[in-house]
């Protein structure tokens, strides 16, 4: 095989497999699944221009609505309940962008590992584990927004790494990194963790070699550009939602005065943009912190690494068979990540092994826990999918341990592990895609994984 083909073959294999897995059966089921009941409503609001209120920033919903509008979706569906039937073409359009970003995310992880100076074999391992983890698949198959947060967040780290390695394009890469960081927390506030990692890295570098000009440039870029992105998202959001809607009740009379069709009396002064921006963000924080609702599949942060509570997304009873969709990870990957994180914490205490590891391991460990530990004091309902940013850092930790400590193991072990991961992915795929199974098979799944 020509040398150049050997170089691109891992990438091509990942590219083909990721688009097959993410877009296969994308319009199935032709029913509303899990939080599509919420996000579908929010997306539809951009077509009616009726104001809605959500506890998360609006970027993810606006992206789906904008893409759907380009491809002819006109809104009009109410997303009133899980299991509600909808036409396949519209669902394909609405689910396309999350699936596309889910595909790009696998390729991004491959690129990140290469940018860190690791081998294509290690990069393929990392991409393969994200590709064939069932939880990443499920979270990118529906009208959900977490995959945007993941892609933008890790893209910000990718361009930051490129900036640190570059001299000619350094400032440009820093700006792109900062923009992606802003996009990440414009989807959900938990995306702020990626900006936090970058700022922490900048701070540590300044302790090693403090250069006021360089430090000031970085701090300006990584405070100004993310904020400009974030505030611009809300400017577009307010511009699109001009009409009175179900979200009015969450806002003050002065805020409602800026919305067409409301019944607020004429003597109340409407808020300018800045006032609306501040009030909405305060309301988002207030309602986020005040959520008291419970859910049977809710879980706590300490349960996530061992995948204690998969989340039930959809069910359809078909006589003697049943179809179910669960947010359920590939056990081999999750256990592998759990072991890798524990091993890395132990290894750094032993000088002999610590020398073999890249200093990068400290920042990956920091990224893992920065995305996990903020949930310790959280009392509101949380789910297994909140672990996905940490899981991704865990996969990168696993890759580092492989590259630095286990690279010389026989190729048959490497290949055997990948094959086992693939087999388990296929075994779990009925619960990821919602394929009908017999009641006995479903009971077997419950006994094994729930």
C-alpha positions as CSV (number, residue, x, y, z in Angstrom):
1,X,0.0,0.0,0.0
2,X,1.4,3.5,-0.9
3,X,2.7,5.5,2.0
4,X,0.2,8.3,1.6
5,X,-2.7,5.9,1.6
6,X,-1.5,4.4,4.9
7,X,-1.5,7.9,6.4
8,X,-5.1,8.8,5.4
9,X,-6.6,5.3,5.7
10,X,-7.5,5.6,9.5
11,X,-9.1,8.9,8.9
12,X,-11.1,7.6,5.9
13,X,-12.3,4.6,7.8
14,X,-13.5,6.8,10.7
15,X,-15.2,9.2,8.3
16,X,-17.2,6.4,6.5
17,X,-18.2,4.7,9.8
18,X,-19.2,7.8,11.6
19,X,-21.5,9.0,8.9
20,X,-23.0,5.6,8.6
21,X,-23.7,5.2,12.3
22,X,-25.0,8.8,12.8
23,X,-27.2,9.1,9.7
24,X,-28.5,5.5,9.5
25,X,-32.2,5.4,10.6
26,X,-32.0,9.1,11.5
27,X,-35.8,9.7,10.9
28,X,-36.6,6.7,13.0
29,X,-38.6,6.6,15.2
30,X,-41.1,8.9,13.6
31,X,-42.1,10.0,17.0
32,X,-41.0,12.6,19.6
33,X,-38.2,11.2,21.7
34,X,-37.3,12.3,25.3
35,X,-36.3,16.0,25.4
36,X,-37.3,16.6,21.8
37,X,-40.6,17.5,23.5
38,X,-38.9,20.6,24.9
39,X,-36.2,21.4,22.3
40,X,-38.6,20.8,19.5
41,X,-41.0,23.4,20.9
42,X,-38.1,25.9,21.3
43,X,-37.0,25.3,17.7
44,X,-40.5,25.8,16.4
45,X,-40.8,29.1,18.2
46,X,-38.3,30.6,15.8
47,X,-40.8,29.9,13.0
48,X,-43.8,31.5,14.8
49,X,-41.6,34.2,16.3
50,X,-43.3,33.7,19.7
51,X,-41.2,34.3,22.7
52,X,-40.2,31.3,24.8
53,X,-38.3,30.8,28.0
54,X,-35.6,28.2,28.5
55,X,-33.1,27.7,31.3
56,X,-30.3,27.4,28.7
57,X,-28.8,29.9,26.3
58,X,-30.4,29.8,22.8
59,X,-27.6,29.0,20.4
60,X,-28.3,25.3,19.9
61,X,-32.0,25.8,19.3
62,X,-31.3,28.6,16.9
63,X,-28.8,26.5,14.9
64,X,-31.3,23.7,14.4
65,X,-34.0,26.2,13.4
66,X,-31.8,28.0,11.0
67,X,-30.7,24.8,9.3
68,X,-34.2,23.5,9.2
69,X,-35.5,26.7,7.6
70,X,-32.9,26.5,4.8
71,X,-34.1,23.0,3.9
72,X,-37.8,23.9,3.9
73,X,-39.1,23.1,7.3
74,X,-41.9,25.6,8.2
75,X,-42.7,24.7,11.8
76,X,-46.2,24.1,12.9
77,X,-45.7,20.9,14.9
78,X,-46.4,21.3,18.6
79,X,-44.1,18.6,20.2
80,X,-46.8,18.2,22.9
81,X,-45.7,14.8,24.2
82,X,-43.1,12.0,24.0
83,X,-44.3,9.4,21.5
84,X,-46.3,11.9,19.4
85,X,-46.1,10.9,15.7
86,X,-44.4,13.3,13.2
87,X,-43.5,12.9,9.5
88,X,-40.2,11.3,8.7
89,X,-38.9,14.1,6.3
90,X,-39.3,16.9,8.9
91,X,-37.7,14.8,11.6
92,X,-34.8,14.0,9.4
93,X,-34.3,17.7,8.7
94,X,-34.5,18.7,12.4
95,X,-32.2,15.9,13.5
96,X,-29.7,16.4,10.8
97,X,-27.6,19.1,12.3
98,X,-27.0,17.3,15.7
99,X,-26.1,14.1,13.7
100,X,-23.7,16.1,11.5
101,X,-22.0,17.7,14.5
102,X,-21.9,14.2,16.2
103,X,-20.0,13.0,13.1
104,X,-17.6,16.0,13.1
105,X,-17.0,15.4,16.8
106,X,-15.4,12.0,16.2
107,X,-13.2,13.5,13.5
108,X,-12.3,16.4,15.8
109,X,-11.1,14.0,18.6
110,X,-8.9,12.3,15.9
111,X,-7.5,15.7,15.0
112,X,-6.9,16.8,18.6
113,X,-4.9,13.6,19.3
114,X,-2.7,14.2,16.2
115,X,-2.2,17.9,17.1
116,X,-0.9,16.8,20.5
117,X,1.9,14.9,18.7
118,X,0.6,11.4,19.1
119,X,0.6,8.7,16.5
120,X,-2.2,7.9,14.0
121,X,-2.7,4.7,15.8
122,X,-3.4,6.5,19.0
123,X,-5.6,9.0,17.2
124,X,-7.6,6.2,15.6
125,X,-8.0,4.6,19.0
126,X,-9.5,7.9,20.4
127,X,-11.8,8.5,17.4
128,X,-12.9,4.8,17.4
129,X,-13.9,5.0,21.1
130,X,-16.0,8.1,20.6
131,X,-17.5,6.6,17.4
132,X,-18.6,3.4,19.0
133,X,-19.7,4.6,22.3
134,X,-23.5,4.3,22.3
135,X,-24.1,7.3,24.5
136,X,-22.4,9.7,22.0
137,X,-24.5,8.2,19.3
138,X,-27.8,8.6,21.1
139,X,-27.1,12.1,22.2
140,X,-26.4,13.2,18.6
141,X,-29.3,11.4,16.9
142,X,-32.2,13.6,18.1
143,X,-33.3,17.2,18.5
144,X,-30.9,17.8,21.4
145,X,-28.1,20.3,21.8
146,X,-25.4,18.8,24.0
147,X,-23.4,17.6,21.0
148,X,-23.0,21.2,19.9
149,X,-21.5,22.1,23.4
150,X,-19.1,19.2,23.1
151,X,-18.0,20.0,19.6
152,X,-17.5,23.7,20.2
153,X,-15.8,23.1,23.6
154,X,-13.2,20.6,22.3
155,X,-12.8,22.7,19.1
156,X,-11.7,25.6,21.3
157,X,-9.1,23.4,23.0
158,X,-7.9,22.1,19.5
159,X,-7.3,25.6,18.2
160,X,-5.7,26.6,21.5
161,X,-3.2,23.7,21.1
162,X,-2.5,24.8,17.5
163,X,-2.0,28.4,18.7
164,X,0.5,27.2,21.3
165,X,2.5,25.3,18.7
166,X,2.3,28.1,16.0
167,X,4.2,31.3,15.6
168,X,2.9,32.9,12.4
169,X,-0.8,32.2,13.0
170,X,-0.8,32.2,16.8
171,X,-3.1,35.2,17.3
172,X,-5.5,34.0,14.6
173,X,-5.7,30.6,16.3
174,X,-6.2,32.2,19.7
175,X,-9.2,34.2,18.3
176,X,-10.8,31.1,16.7
177,X,-10.3,29.2,20.0
178,X,-11.9,32.0,21.9
179,X,-14.9,32.2,19.5
180,X,-15.4,28.4,19.9
181,X,-15.3,28.7,23.7
182,X,-18.0,31.4,23.5
183,X,-20.1,29.2,21.2
184,X,-19.8,26.4,23.7
185,X,-21.3,28.2,26.7
186,X,-23.8,29.9,24.3
187,X,-25.4,26.4,24.1
188,X,-25.3,25.6,27.8
189,X,-23.5,27.3,30.6
190,X,-21.6,24.1,31.4
191,X,-19.6,24.9,28.3
192,X,-17.8,27.5,30.5
193,X,-15.6,24.7,31.7
194,X,-13.6,24.8,28.4
195,X,-12.9,28.5,28.8
196,X,-11.9,27.8,32.4
197,X,-9.3,25.2,31.2
198,X,-7.8,27.6,28.7
199,X,-7.6,30.5,31.3
200,X,-6.1,28.1,33.8
201,X,-3.4,27.1,31.2
202,X,-2.7,30.7,30.4
203,X,-2.3,31.5,34.2
204,X,0.1,28.6,34.7
205,X,2.2,29.6,31.7
206,X,2.4,33.1,33.1
207,X,3.8,31.7,36.3
208,X,6.6,30.0,34.4
209,X,7.5,33.0,32.2
210,X,5.6,36.2,32.7
211,X,5.5,38.5,29.7
212,X,3.0,41.3,30.3
213,X,2.3,41.9,26.6
214,X,1.7,38.2,25.8
215,X,-0.4,37.6,28.9
216,X,-2.5,40.8,28.3
217,X,-3.1,39.8,24.7
218,X,-4.3,36.3,25.7
219,X,-6.5,37.6,28.5
220,X,-8.1,40.2,26.2
221,X,-8.8,37.7,23.5
222,X,-10.3,35.1,25.9
223,X,-12.5,37.5,27.7
224,X,-13.6,39.8,24.9
225,X,-14.3,37.4,22.1
226,X,-16.3,34.8,24.1
227,X,-18.4,37.6,25.6
228,X,-19.0,39.2,22.1
229,X,-20.1,35.8,20.8
230,X,-22.4,35.2,23.8
231,X,-24.1,38.6,23.7
232,X,-24.5,38.4,19.8
233,X,-26.4,35.1,20.2
234,X,-28.9,36.9,22.5
235,X,-29.2,39.8,20.1
236,X,-30.2,37.4,17.3
237,X,-32.5,35.5,19.7
238,X,-34.4,38.7,20.7
239,X,-34.6,39.8,17.1
240,X,-36.3,36.6,16.0
241,X,-38.7,36.2,19.0
242,X,-40.7,39.5,18.5
243,X,-44.2,38.2,19.3
244,X,-45.9,37.4,22.5
245,X,-45.6,33.8,23.5
246,X,-45.5,31.3,26.4
247,X,-42.3,32.7,27.7
248,X,-43.8,36.1,28.5
249,X,-44.9,35.0,32.0
250,X,-41.3,34.5,33.1
251,X,-40.3,38.1,32.4
252,X,-41.0,41.5,34.0
253,X,-43.6,43.9,32.6
254,X,-40.8,46.1,31.2
255,X,-39.4,43.1,29.4
256,X,-42.8,42.1,28.0
257,X,-43.3,45.6,26.8
258,X,-40.6,45.0,24.1
259,X,-42.7,42.0,22.7
260,X,-45.4,42.6,20.2
261,X,-49.0,41.5,21.1
262,X,-48.7,41.6,24.8
263,X,-51.3,43.2,27.1
264,X,-49.0,45.3,29.2
265,X,-50.3,48.8,29.9
266,X,-48.9,51.6,27.9
267,X,-47.3,53.6,30.7
268,X,-44.5,51.0,31.4
269,X,-41.1,51.8,30.0
270,X,-39.7,49.0,27.8
271,X,-36.2,47.7,28.5
272,X,-33.4,48.4,26.1
273,X,-31.3,45.5,24.8
274,X,-28.8,45.5,27.7
275,X,-31.6,45.4,30.3
276,X,-33.3,42.5,28.5
277,X,-30.0,40.6,28.3
278,X,-29.3,41.0,32.0
279,X,-32.9,40.1,33.0
280,X,-33.1,37.0,30.9
281,X,-29.7,35.7,32.2
282,X,-30.7,36.4,35.8
283,X,-34.0,34.5,35.2
284,X,-32.2,31.6,33.6
285,X,-29.9,31.4,36.6
286,X,-32.8,31.7,39.1
287,X,-34.9,28.9,37.4
288,X,-31.9,26.7,36.9
289,X,-31.0,26.9,40.6
290,X,-34.6,26.5,41.6
291,X,-35.5,23.3,39.7
292,X,-37.1,20.8,42.2
293,X,-38.5,18.3,39.7
294,X,-37.5,14.7,40.1
295,X,-37.1,12.0,37.4
296,X,-36.9,8.2,37.8
297,X,-33.7,8.1,35.6
298,X,-32.0,11.0,37.3
299,X,-28.5,10.3,38.7
300,X,-25.8,11.9,40.8
301,X,-22.2,12.7,39.7
302,X,-20.7,9.8,41.6
303,X,-22.9,7.3,39.7
304,X,-21.9,8.5,36.2
305,X,-18.4,6.9,35.9
306,X,-19.8,3.5,36.4
307,X,-22.9,4.2,34.3
308,X,-25.3,3.4,37.1
309,X,-28.5,4.9,35.7
310,X,-29.1,4.8,31.9
311,X,-31.8,7.2,30.8
312,X,-34.9,5.9,29.1
313,X,-35.6,8.1,26.0
314,X,-38.5,6.3,24.2
315,X,-40.6,3.1,24.2
316,X,-43.0,1.5,21.8
317,X,-44.9,-1.7,22.5
318,X,-45.5,-3.8,19.5
319,X,-47.6,-6.8,20.5
320,X,-45.1,-9.5,21.4
321,X,-42.2,-7.1,20.9
322,X,-40.9,-3.9,22.4
323,X,-38.8,-1.0,21.0
324,X,-36.8,1.1,23.4
325,X,-34.2,3.8,23.2
326,X,-31.8,4.4,26.2
327,X,-28.9,6.7,26.8
328,X,-26.5,3.9,27.6
329,X,-22.8,3.9,27.1
330,X,-20.5,1.1,25.8
331,X,-19.5,-0.6,29.0
332,X,-16.0,-1.5,27.8
333,X,-15.2,2.1,27.0
334,X,-16.7,3.5,30.3
335,X,-14.9,0.9,32.4
336,X,-11.7,1.5,30.4
337,X,-12.0,5.3,31.1
338,X,-12.7,4.7,34.8
339,X,-9.6,2.5,35.1
340,X,-7.5,5.0,33.0
341,X,-8.4,7.9,35.2
342,X,-7.7,6.0,38.4
343,X,-4.4,4.7,36.9
344,X,-3.3,8.2,35.9
345,X,-3.9,9.5,39.4
346,X,-1.8,6.7,40.8
347,X,1.0,6.9,38.2
348,X,1.7,10.6,38.7
349,X,2.8,9.8,42.3
350,X,5.5,7.4,41.1
351,X,8.5,9.2,39.6
352,X,9.6,6.2,37.5
353,X,6.3,6.1,35.6
354,X,5.5,9.8,35.8
355,X,8.6,10.6,33.6
356,X,7.2,8.5,30.8
357,X,4.0,10.4,30.6
358,X,3.4,13.7,28.8
359,X,2.8,16.8,31.0
360,X,-0.5,16.9,29.1
361,X,-1.8,14.2,31.4
362,X,-2.2,16.8,34.2
363,X,-4.4,19.1,32.1
364,X,-6.5,16.2,30.9
365,X,-7.1,15.1,34.5
366,X,-7.9,18.7,35.3
367,X,-10.4,18.8,32.4
368,X,-12.0,15.5,33.5
369,X,-12.6,16.7,37.1
370,X,-13.5,20.3,36.1
371,X,-16.4,18.9,34.2
372,X,-17.4,16.5,36.9
373,X,-16.9,18.1,40.3
374,X,-19.1,21.2,39.8
375,X,-22.0,18.8,39.9
376,X,-21.1,17.9,43.5
377,X,-23.1,20.7,45.2
378,X,-25.9,20.6,42.5
379,X,-29.3,19.7,44.0
380,X,-31.3,19.9,40.8
381,X,-32.0,16.8,38.7
382,X,-29.1,15.7,36.7
383,X,-28.6,12.9,34.1
384,X,-26.0,10.5,32.7
385,X,-25.4,12.7,29.7
386,X,-23.9,15.4,31.9
387,X,-20.9,13.1,32.2
388,X,-20.1,13.2,28.4
389,X,-17.5,16.0,28.6
390,X,-15.7,14.2,31.4
391,X,-16.0,10.9,29.5
392,X,-14.3,12.6,26.5
393,X,-11.4,13.8,28.6
394,X,-11.2,10.3,30.0
395,X,-10.9,8.8,26.5
396,X,-8.0,11.2,25.9
397,X,-6.4,10.1,29.2
398,X,-6.8,6.5,28.1
399,X,-5.1,7.3,24.7
400,X,-2.2,9.1,26.5
401,X,-1.6,6.0,28.7
402,X,-1.7,3.8,25.7
403,X,0.7,5.9,23.7
404,X,3.2,6.4,26.5
405,X,3.0,3.1,28.4
406,X,1.4,0.4,26.3
407,X,2.3,1.3,22.7
408,X,4.7,-1.7,22.4
409,X,2.0,-4.3,23.3
410,X,1.3,-6.7,20.5
411,X,-1.0,-5.3,17.7
412,X,-3.3,-8.2,18.2
413,X,-4.3,-6.9,21.7
414,X,-4.9,-3.4,20.3
415,X,-7.0,-4.9,17.5
416,X,-8.8,-7.3,19.8
417,X,-9.8,-4.5,22.1
418,X,-11.3,-2.5,19.2
419,X,-13.2,-5.6,17.9
420,X,-14.6,-6.1,21.4
421,X,-15.7,-2.5,21.6
422,X,-17.4,-2.8,18.1
423,X,-19.2,-6.1,19.1
424,X,-20.6,-4.6,22.3
425,X,-21.7,-1.5,20.4
426,X,-23.6,-3.7,17.9
427,X,-25.0,-5.7,20.8
428,X,-26.4,-2.6,22.4
429,X,-27.5,-1.0,19.1
430,X,-31.2,-2.1,19.4
431,X,-31.3,0.2,22.5
432,X,-29.6,3.0,20.7
433,X,-31.6,3.0,17.5
434,X,-34.9,1.7,19.0
435,X,-35.0,-1.6,17.0
436,X,-37.8,-3.9,18.1
437,X,-36.8,-6.9,20.2
438,X,-38.6,-9.7,21.9
439,X,-39.7,-9.1,25.5
440,X,-37.2,-11.8,26.6
441,X,-34.3,-10.0,24.9
442,X,-35.3,-6.7,26.4
443,X,-35.5,-8.4,29.9
444,X,-31.9,-9.7,29.3
445,X,-30.7,-6.2,28.5
446,X,-32.3,-4.9,31.7
447,X,-30.7,-7.6,33.8
448,X,-27.3,-7.0,32.3
449,X,-27.1,-3.2,32.2
450,X,-29.8,-1.6,34.4
